[in-house]
């Protein structure tokens, strides 16, 4: 046992990759288990938010450089 008491906690119920409901228990005070967002709160401080923004910008810049532009090299507009 991992040390947590599961008494009074119900199953998560989120859809898994196999399209089955998740059978893990809710996190206390949450609606989902820790796999499906029960422990996720996102960045709370301004520094944390700035760090996420910088990481996303770097990731998208690398993606665009690798795939040739905003749309991965695809032209979304039909020739007119």
N, C-alpha and C positions, 0 to 999 in steps of 0.2 A: 504494500500500500504506500502511496506517495505522501501520506501525512495529512491530506485534506479530508475533511468529513463531507461526504456527498449527500448527507441527509437533507431532504427537502428540496433538492435541486432536480429539475426536470431535464429531459433531453433537449438538445439544441434544435434539431429539426431542419437545419439548413440543407439545401440540396447538394449532394456530393457529386463528384465527377461521374459516378455511375448512376446518377439520377435517383439515388436512394436518399432518404432522410438521414442526417447525421445522428449518430447514437451517443455522442459525447454529452456530458452534462453542462448545463449553463454555468457561467461564472457568476458568483454572488453579485446581485445588483445589476446584472446584464441580461440581454436577451439571446445571446449566442455563446457558444463555447470559445475557448481560446484559439482554436483553429479558424473560426469564422468571424472573428472580430470582437470577441468578448473582452480581450485584454488590450485591443488597439484603441488608442486615444488620439493619435496623431501628435504633431508638435504643438506644444503649449506656449513656448516662449518665442519672442521675436527672433532670437538667434537660431532656434530650432527651425522655425519657418524659413528663415533665410538660407539655412543649410539645405533644406529640401528643395527650395527654388534653384539654388546653384547646382545641385546634383541633377535635377530635371533638365536644366538648360544644357549642361554638359552632355547628358545622355542623348538629348534630341539633336544636338550639334553633331555628335559622333554618328548618329543614325542617318542624318541628312547627308553627311559627307560620304558615308559608306554607300548609301542608296541613291545618291544623286538628286537631291532637292527635297522639297517639302512633302511631296506625295510618293516618295520612293521611286521616282522616275516615271510614274504614270501620269498621263495627261487626263485630267478629269473632265475636260470640256471636249465635246464633239467638234470636229472641224466644221466650220460654218461655211 
